[in-house]
Amino acid sequence: MLSLTETKIVIITTKEAFELWYSEHLNDDRKPQLWNKNDKGYNIHLVATAFEWVMALDLLAFLMTFSQELHIIQLQVVLSRLTEFTTGSQDYQRSLLKQIIL
């Protein structure tokens, strides 16, 4: 996993690349343009993007370490039409709410 120093480097590199690009790549309508290989800061942008993906995958790997602990959690999704819920009887509404809560 990334250390605190590596994370700081990624954040600073991403910030600097964005500022370089944003300051130089606004057209007359103030809409940002896409990166071009000849742009100043393009290599920094590529490094920042790569590290951004590394951080995302690192976070995913970290969350996967909890798979054994989270294995016991179950999630149930109950779908019903809104018209059935609002026009149905109170018993039907209560039964739907009990399903959602349980």
Buried (B, 14 or more C-beta within 10 A) or exposed (E): EBEEEBBEBBBEBBEBBBEBBEEEBEEEEEEEEEBEEEBEBBEBBEBBBEBBEEBEEBEEEEEEEEEEEEEEEEEEEEEEEEEEEEEBEEEEBEEBEEEEEE
